[in-house]
C-alpha cells in the first residue's frame, strides 16, 4: 500500500500509530490517487491530511481493520459510493 501526506495539512496526533501499524510505502499524492481503493484520514480539524492507496481488496480490508483497531471510525461505513474520492474516511471517534 502507498501513502502520502497532503500538502499544507497538519497530521493528526494519532498519525504515528497509523505509520507504526500499517505497512505503507511513502509516495506522491498523484501516485497514491491512482490506486484502486483510497482511504482518507482526517485530522482533529476535520481535514483529510493523509491518503492511503491499496491496489488489492484484501490489502484495503486489512488496512481498514487496523484503523478500526486503533479506535478510529469510518465516516463512510454505512454509505455506498465514495466521498472526496475516498472509499473510506477515518477519524477519531
Secondary structure, DSSP 8 states (H G I E B T S, - for coil): -EEEE-TT----TTHHHHHHHS--EE--HHHHHTSSEEEEEE-TTS-EEEEEEESSHHHHHHHHHHHHHTTEEETTTT-SS-BTTBSEEEEE-
